[in-house]
Structures are given as structure tokens and as C-alpha cells.
Amino acid sequence: MQQQKRGNGQDHFTGHTLFERYGQSIFSYIRLHVASREDAEDLTLEVFTAALEHGDLVGLSPEAQLAWLRRVAHNKLIDTYRRQARRPAVSLDAAMDALYEDEEQAPEQVAIRREELARLREAIGKLSPLQQQILQLRYGQGMRFAEIAVLLDKREDAVRQMLSRTLTLLGTIYSSR
């Protein structure tokens, strides 16, 4: 049994001795009330840290020491419950499900869209500058055919035909990859 002499001559149990005597009992008590073994280990450590800081356990009988440790364990559990009530734990899967309820926002879907956009940009890059400009004016800036025709100094029906041919060519380039 490990003992230390205090300055006043009293025998005093070290934290190690307290843990040897009561560690399993306190851990078992805490483990009954928490979800994980790791949480129980952490709380048990907190209880015995408090015992070391208390220092007056020496004068208590073994029964009173165990009662004091159980009371501290009980208080640590209450503190844990209060913290959990203020900040409830949510599993990572539940958080991901809630975050991505809309399938379009799921990481896999976002990655697929990015790949498709990169392919589309590459295909657009293979078009002539005039074809790229028509696509930009119509779809990028939302201009009507009449506005594009005025801007390019072309007839409206010519712009429609150019856009139609450009979209057909773009589709061919995009699908050939």
C-alpha cells in the first residue's frame, strides 16, 4: 500500500492508492450512466483529479472516502448531462443527412456537376470566337435574338440559325469525350 507522510505526521493516501481501492467501483458507476467507455474513463479521471485536489480524504474512513468519490462522480455526471442538454450531440451521419437533404447539394452531386461543367467549358473552348460570343450573349447575359442581331450587325434569323448550329456542334463535341 502506497503511503506518503504529510508534514504533520499523518498518513495520507496518494491518488494512486485511492484509484487502486475505488477506481473500478467509480468507473463502473459512471459507465452505467454514460454512452461510451471513453466518456466513462474521462469522467473517472476527473473524479480522481478532484480527490487529489481535495486532499482532506485522509481523515475519512474508507466508507466515507468511497461516499465522497461517489458524490463527486454523481456531480460530474450531472454536469455532463447539463452540458449535453445545452449542446446536444448529433451524429455525423445525421448532420450530413440534414445538411444534404436536397440531393443536388450532396458532395457527390456537386463533384459530378463540377466535372460536367469542366467538360462543357473545354467543349466551348473548341468553338470559334463568334460561336462562343453568341453563346455568352444568349445564355450568359440573357439577351434576346433581336438584341444579339443588332450587336453583331446580323439579321435576327441568321443569329437564330448560328445559335442552332453552334448548339448542335457543341453537343457533338461534348458527347464525343
Buried (B, 14 or more C-beta within 10 A) or exposed (E): EEEEEEEEEEEBBEBEBBBEBBBEEBBEBBBEBBEEEEBBBBBBBBBBEBBEEEEEBBEBEEEEBBEBBBEBBBEBBEEBEEEEEEEEEEEEEEEEEEEBEEEEEBEEEEEEEEEEEEBEEEBBEEBEEEBBBBBEBBEEEEBEBEBBBEEBEBEBEEBBEBBEEBBEBBEEBBEEE
